[in-house]
Amino acid sequence: MPVLESCWSPCIWSSDVKSGSKAVAMYTIALSVVLITFISYQMAGGDSTQIWNPLFEADVRVSLQVFGSIFIIILLLLAIFSVLMVIGLNIWMRGFILPWLMTFGLIIVFQLIFGLWLIGGYYIYEEARVMGLRINRRKTVDMRIKAKTSDALTLDDQRLDSVDAFTYLGSTVTRQGGADEDIESRIKKAKAAFAQLKPVWDSNVLTRRIKISLFDSIVKSVLLFGCETWRVTKGLTNKLQVFVNKSLRSILRVFWPKTIRNEDLWKLCRQSPIGKEIAKRKWRWIGHTVRRGATNAATIAFDWRPPNGKRSRGRPVQTWRRSVENELRAAGLSWSEAKSTAEDRRKWRTLVETLCTSGVP
């Protein structure tokens, strides 16, 4: 009678079947916990655009709740059956392994069906997408700004939802325009990211330098996502700076009655004022976009003016373009001169440093 003397999986190899199977069970439990946490985060409305998962085509309000619950139940069963498999191995009861095998087989079958659906949905119809735009009705909403008509828009014989704000590529777009809602959303997401790293900030093992590096790469990246196109005002800059200062004081454990001046705090943490950092990112992005050529859509948008446009009476609204022109005017430059300077990277870096010496005007 042949005897199995080794246990192998894509992640684990062991010369002992019993210990190898237990390792596979522990790996399965850990993976199930991670996936359940991530799916629950999605169901609660969390951002998942940067991570692949089988639910990326699901509607957060409807289908995600249904399929997410099904996945959570399957993963819970898989974790329970993993524990049952460990018990069966301890008492040499091979039948306890069958539920784990059946559940894992169900997951493999789902992955196979999902892969076939990807091939059918994304590759067979590639030619159709080249010929025209395919609009997903579930992801399409109706938002109008100063529209002359209020007729309902329909797609696939169904009326589109009318909204005052929606999220596009991680940024919040509102009917009023501007960056107020987007900045508020960014601050909330940055607070959530900072709170999740509380064990890191409270650690006595990690140095202050490592903590500040993590804050810059994780929390501040969330906070300043898309800041290159923000119409920044002093009030919004203050809100962002208050969050950064509060976070840095928490990392350094500076609480009342202890105090520290903002300038000393920035010097200690090697930070720049948030207004200066936003300005640097904005001007670097402008230089990069200008160098992409005159045929690039973003470059064309810089110079676009509405045909036969007429400004309404009253004080001009402070737009992103006007703020850029004001900063250039303060440096004694015009927009055309700035574009020609952007072609030389070295001169452009010098100009950016000049424009950002005092932060946002």
C-alpha positions as CSV (number, residue, x, y, z in Angstrom):
1,M,0.0,0.0,0.0
2,P,1.6,3.3,-1.1
3,V,2.1,5.9,1.7
4,L,2.2,9.7,1.2
5,E,5.5,10.9,2.7
6,S,5.4,14.6,1.8
7,C,3.0,17.5,1.5
8,W,3.3,20.2,-1.1
9,S,1.3,23.3,-2.1
10,P,2.1,26.5,-4.1
11,C,3.0,28.1,-0.8
12,I,4.2,25.4,1.6
13,W,6.3,22.2,1.3
14,S,6.9,19.8,4.1
15,S,8.4,16.3,4.4
16,D,5.8,15.5,7.0
17,V,2.2,15.3,5.8
18,K,0.7,16.1,9.2
19,S,2.7,19.2,9.9
20,G,2.4,20.3,6.2
21,S,-1.4,20.0,6.2
22,K,-1.6,22.0,9.5
23,A,0.6,24.7,7.9
24,V,-1.8,24.8,4.9
25,A,-4.8,25.1,7.3
26,M,-3.2,28.0,9.2
27,Y,-2.3,29.7,5.9
28,T,-6.0,29.3,4.8
29,I,-7.3,30.7,8.1
30,A,-5.0,33.8,7.8
31,L,-5.9,34.4,4.2
32,S,-9.6,34.1,5.0
33,V,-9.4,36.7,7.8
34,V,-7.6,39.1,5.5
35,L,-10.2,38.7,2.7
36,I,-13.1,39.0,5.0
37,T,-11.7,42.2,6.5
38,F,-11.1,43.7,3.0
39,I,-14.6,42.7,1.7
40,S,-16.2,44.1,4.8
41,Y,-14.3,47.4,4.2
42,Q,-15.6,47.5,0.6
43,M,-19.2,46.8,1.7
44,A,-18.9,49.8,4.1
45,G,-18.0,52.1,1.2
46,G,-14.2,51.9,1.5
47,D,-11.9,52.8,-1.4
48,S,-10.6,49.6,-3.2
49,T,-9.5,51.0,-6.6
50,Q,-5.9,50.1,-6.1
51,I,-6.4,46.4,-5.2
52,W,-7.7,43.6,-7.4
53,N,-10.7,41.6,-6.1
54,P,-13.6,39.6,-7.6
55,L,-16.1,42.3,-6.7
56,F,-14.6,45.2,-8.6
57,E,-17.6,45.2,-11.0
58,A,-20.2,45.2,-8.3
59,D,-22.5,48.0,-7.3
60,V,-21.7,49.2,-3.8
61,R,-25.3,49.9,-2.9
62,V,-26.9,46.6,-4.3
63,S,-24.9,43.7,-5.7
64,L,-21.8,44.3,-3.6
65,Q,-23.8,43.8,-0.4
66,V,-25.3,40.5,-1.7
67,F,-22.1,39.0,-3.2
68,G,-20.0,40.3,-0.5
69,S,-22.1,38.6,2.1
70,I,-21.9,35.3,0.1
71,F,-18.1,35.6,-0.1
72,I,-17.8,36.3,3.6
73,I,-20.0,33.2,4.4
74,I,-17.8,31.0,2.1
75,L,-14.6,32.3,3.7
76,L,-16.0,31.8,7.2
77,L,-16.8,28.2,6.3
78,L,-13.4,27.7,4.8
79,A,-11.8,29.0,8.1
80,I,-14.0,26.7,10.1
81,F,-13.3,23.7,7.9
82,S,-9.5,24.5,8.3
83,V,-9.9,24.2,12.1
84,L,-11.8,21.0,11.5
85,M,-9.0,19.7,9.3
86,V,-6.5,20.3,12.1
87,I,-8.7,18.5,14.6
88,G,-9.0,15.6,12.1
89,L,-5.2,15.4,11.7
90,N,-4.7,15.3,15.4
91,I,-7.0,12.3,15.8
92,W,-6.1,10.8,12.4
93,M,-9.7,11.2,11.1
94,R,-9.3,11.7,7.3
95,G,-13.0,12.4,6.8
96,F,-12.6,15.8,8.5
97,I,-10.5,17.0,5.6
98,L,-13.3,16.5,3.0
99,P,-15.2,19.8,3.9
100,W,-12.1,21.8,3.4
101,L,-11.4,20.1,0.1
102,M,-14.9,20.7,-1.1
103,T,-15.0,24.4,-0.1
104,F,-11.6,25.0,-1.7
105,G,-12.8,23.3,-4.8
106,L,-15.8,25.5,-4.9
107,I,-13.5,28.6,-4.7
108,I,-11.3,27.2,-7.6
109,V,-14.4,26.6,-9.7
110,F,-15.5,30.2,-9.1
111,Q,-12.1,31.5,-10.1
112,L,-12.3,29.5,-13.3
113,I,-15.7,30.9,-14.1
114,F,-14.6,34.4,-13.3
115,G,-11.6,34.1,-15.6
116,L,-13.8,32.9,-18.4
117,W,-16.1,35.8,-17.8
118,L,-13.1,38.2,-18.0
119,I,-12.1,36.7,-21.4
120,G,-15.6,36.9,-22.8
121,G,-16.4,40.3,-21.4
122,Y,-13.1,42.1,-22.0
123,Y,-11.3,40.5,-24.9
124,I,-13.9,39.2,-27.3
125,Y,-15.6,42.6,-27.4
126,E,-12.3,44.5,-27.7
127,E,-13.1,45.5,-31.2
128,A,-16.5,46.9,-30.2
129,R,-14.8,49.1,-27.6
130,V,-12.4,50.4,-30.2
131,M,-15.3,51.4,-32.4
132,G,-17.2,53.3,-29.7
133,L,-17.6,54.0,-26.0
134,R,-19.4,51.5,-23.9
135,I,-21.2,53.2,-21.1
136,N,-22.0,51.3,-17.9
137,R,-25.4,52.5,-16.7
138,R,-24.8,51.5,-13.1
139,K,-21.7,53.7,-13.0
140,T,-23.3,56.7,-14.8
141,V,-25.1,59.5,-13.1
142,D,-26.5,62.9,-14.2
143,M,-25.0,66.1,-12.8
144,R,-25.7,69.5,-14.5
145,I,-24.1,72.8,-13.9
146,K,-26.1,75.9,-15.1
147,A,-28.0,73.7,-17.6
148,K,-30.7,75.3,-19.7
149,T,-32.8,72.2,-19.9
150,S,-33.9,69.8,-17.2
151,D,-35.0,66.9,-19.5
152,A,-34.2,63.5,-18.0
153,L,-31.3,61.6,-19.5
154,T,-31.9,57.9,-20.2
155,L,-29.5,55.0,-21.0
156,D,-30.8,51.6,-22.0
157,D,-34.3,52.9,-21.6
158,Q,-33.7,53.7,-17.9
159,R,-33.5,57.1,-16.3
160,L,-30.1,58.2,-14.9
161,D,-29.9,59.3,-11.3
162,S,-29.5,63.0,-10.8
163,V,-26.8,63.8,-8.2
164,D,-25.2,66.9,-6.7
165,A,-21.8,65.2,-6.3
166,F,-19.9,62.1,-7.4
167,T,-16.5,60.5,-7.1
168,Y,-14.3,60.2,-10.2
169,L,-10.8,58.6,-10.1
170,G,-10.7,59.2,-6.3
171,S,-11.7,62.9,-6.5
172,T,-15.0,64.4,-5.5
173,V,-16.7,66.5,-8.2
174,T,-19.6,68.8,-7.1
175,R,-22.1,71.0,-8.7
176,Q,-20.6,74.1,-7.1
177,G,-17.2,73.3,-8.5
178,G,-14.0,74.1,-6.6
179,A,-12.1,71.7,-4.3
180,D,-13.9,72.2,-1.0
181,E,-15.7,68.9,-0.9
182,D,-12.8,67.0,-2.3
183,I,-10.4,68.4,0.4
184,E,-12.9,67.5,3.1
185,S,-13.1,63.9,1.7
186,R,-9.3,63.7,1.5
187,I,-9.0,64.8,5.1
188,K,-11.4,62.2,6.3
189,K,-9.6,59.4,4.4
190,A,-6.2,60.6,5.7
191,K,-7.6,60.5,9.3
192,A,-8.8,57.0,8.7
193,A,-5.3,56.0,7.3
194,F,-3.6,57.7,10.3
195,A,-5.9,55.9,12.8
196,Q,-5.2,52.5,11.2
197,L,-1.5,53.0,11.9
198,K,-1.9,53.9,15.5
199,P,0.2,50.8,16.7
200,V,3.0,52.2,14.5
201,W,2.8,55.7,16.1
202,D,2.7,54.2,19.6
203,S,5.6,51.9,19.0
204,N,8.7,52.3,21.1
205,V,10.8,50.2,18.7
206,L,10.5,52.3,15.6
207,T,12.5,55.5,15.4
208,R,11.0,58.9,14.8
209,R,12.6,59.1,11.4
210,I,10.9,55.8,10.3
211,K,7.5,57.1,11.6
212,I,7.8,60.4,9.7
213,S,8.8,58.5,6.6
214,L,5.7,56.3,6.9
215,F,3.5,59.4,7.6
216,D,4.8,61.0,4.4
217,S,4.5,57.9,2.2
218,I,1.1,56.7,3.5
219,V,-0.9,59.3,5.2
220,K,0.2,62.4,3.3
221,S,-0.1,60.6,0.0
222,V,-3.8,60.0,0.8
223,L,-4.2,63.6,2.0
224,L,-2.7,65.3,-1.1
225,F,-4.0,62.9,-3.8
226,G,-5.0,65.1,-6.8
227,C,-3.9,68.3,-5.1
228,E,-2.2,69.5,-8.3
229,T,-5.6,70.6,-9.6
230,W,-7.1,72.0,-6.4
231,R,-8.2,75.6,-6.3
232,V,-6.6,76.2,-2.9
233,T,-7.6,79.1,-0.6
234,K,-6.2,80.2,2.7
235,G,-9.1,78.6,4.5
236,L,-8.6,75.2,2.9
237,T,-4.8,75.4,3.4
238,N,-5.4,76.0,7.1
239,K,-7.6,73.0,7.3
240,L,-5.0,70.8,5.7
241,Q,-2.2,72.3,7.9
242,V,-4.2,71.8,11.1
243,F,-4.6,68.0,10.3
244,V,-0.8,67.7,9.5
245,N,0.2,69.6,12.6
246,K,-2.1,67.5,14.8
247,S,-0.8,64.3,13.3
248,L,2.8,65.2,13.8
249,R,2.2,66.2,17.4
250,S,0.5,62.8,18.0
251,I,3.5,61.0,16.5
252,L,5.9,63.0,18.7
253,R,3.6,62.5,21.7
254,V,3.4,66.2,22.3
255,F,0.1,66.7,24.2
256,W,-1.2,69.4,26.5
257,P,0.2,70.9,28.7
258,K,3.3,70.3,26.5
259,T,3.6,72.7,23.6
260,I,5.7,73.3,20.6
261,R,5.7,76.0,18.0
262,N,4.6,75.0,14.4
263,E,7.9,76.1,13.0
264,D,9.9,74.0,15.5
265,L,7.6,71.1,14.8
266,W,8.2,71.3,11.0
267,K,11.9,71.6,11.5
268,L,12.0,68.6,13.9
269,C,10.0,66.5,11.5
270,R,11.7,67.8,8.4
271,Q,8.4,69.1,7.0
272,S,7.5,72.0,4.8
273,P,4.3,74.1,5.1
274,I,1.5,72.3,3.4
275,G,0.8,75.3,1.1
276,K,4.3,75.2,-0.2
277,E,4.2,71.4,-0.8
278,I,0.9,71.7,-2.7
279,A,2.4,74.5,-4.8
280,K,5.5,72.4,-5.6
281,R,3.4,69.4,-6.7
282,K,1.2,71.6,-8.8
283,W,4.0,73.3,-10.7
284,R,5.9,70.1,-11.2
285,W,2.7,68.6,-12.7
286,I,2.2,71.7,-14.9
287,G,5.8,71.4,-16.3
288,H,5.4,67.7,-16.9
289,T,2.1,68.2,-18.7
290,V,3.4,71.1,-20.9
291,R,6.4,68.9,-22.0
292,R,4.0,66.3,-23.3
293,G,3.4,68.4,-26.4
294,A,0.8,70.7,-27.8
295,T,-1.4,67.8,-29.0
296,N,-1.9,66.4,-25.5
297,A,-5.5,66.9,-24.2
298,A,-4.3,68.3,-20.8
299,T,-2.0,70.8,-22.5
300,I,-4.8,71.9,-24.8
301,A,-7.0,72.4,-21.7
302,F,-4.5,74.9,-20.2
303,D,-5.1,77.3,-23.1
304,W,-8.8,76.6,-23.8
305,R,-11.3,79.4,-23.6
306,P,-15.0,79.1,-24.1
307,P,-16.0,80.4,-27.6
308,N,-17.9,83.7,-27.4
309,G,-17.7,83.4,-23.6
310,K,-18.9,86.3,-21.5
311,R,-18.2,86.7,-17.8
312,S,-21.2,87.6,-15.6
313,R,-21.3,90.8,-13.6
314,G,-19.5,91.0,-10.3
315,R,-16.2,90.0,-8.9
316,P,-14.5,87.3,-11.0
317,V,-14.5,83.8,-9.4
318,Q,-11.1,82.7,-8.3
319,T,-10.4,79.7,-10.5
320,W,-7.5,77.4,-10.7
321,R,-6.3,79.0,-13.9
322,R,-6.5,82.5,-12.4
323,S,-4.5,81.4,-9.4
324,V,-1.8,80.1,-11.6
325,E,-1.7,83.3,-13.6
326,N,-1.6,85.4,-10.4
327,E,1.4,83.3,-9.1
328,L,3.2,83.8,-12.4
329,R,2.4,87.5,-12.4
330,A,3.9,87.9,-8.9
331,A,7.1,86.3,-10.3
332,G,7.1,88.7,-13.3
333,L,6.3,86.0,-15.9
334,S,3.5,85.4,-18.4
335,W,1.9,82.0,-19.2
336,S,3.6,81.8,-22.6
337,E,7.0,82.5,-20.9
338,A,6.3,79.8,-18.4
339,K,5.5,77.3,-21.1
340,S,8.8,78.0,-22.9
341,T,10.7,77.7,-19.7
342,A,9.1,74.3,-19.0
343,E,10.9,72.8,-22.0
344,D,14.2,73.1,-20.1
345,R,13.9,70.9,-17.0
346,R,16.8,72.6,-15.1
347,K,15.3,76.1,-15.6
348,W,11.9,74.8,-14.7
349,R,13.1,73.4,-11.4
350,T,14.7,76.8,-10.6
351,L,11.4,78.5,-11.5
352,V,9.4,76.1,-9.3
353,E,11.6,76.8,-6.3
354,T,11.1,80.6,-6.9
355,L,7.4,80.3,-7.2
356,C,7.1,78.1,-4.0
357,T,9.4,80.1,-1.7
358,S,6.4,81.6,0.1
359,G,3.8,78.8,-0.4
360,V,0.4,79.5,-1.8
361,P,-0.3,83.2,-2.2
